[in-house]
Amino acid sequence: MPQLNPNPWFFTMLATWLTFSLIIQPKLLTFLSTNPPTSKAPTIPKTTPWTWPWT
């Protein structure tokens, strides 16, 4: 069964993994988040119950 032969695909997988982990990932981690998390407590909106006209 040829799909069990790792010879043609192992190098491709290894090269892709190394490229991602050594080149692409450090570049992605240097980007700043445009919406950084804040430490303030979330505000809870004041809601009023709906008044149904038939009740």
Beta strands, then each sheet from edge to edge (+ up, - down):
end
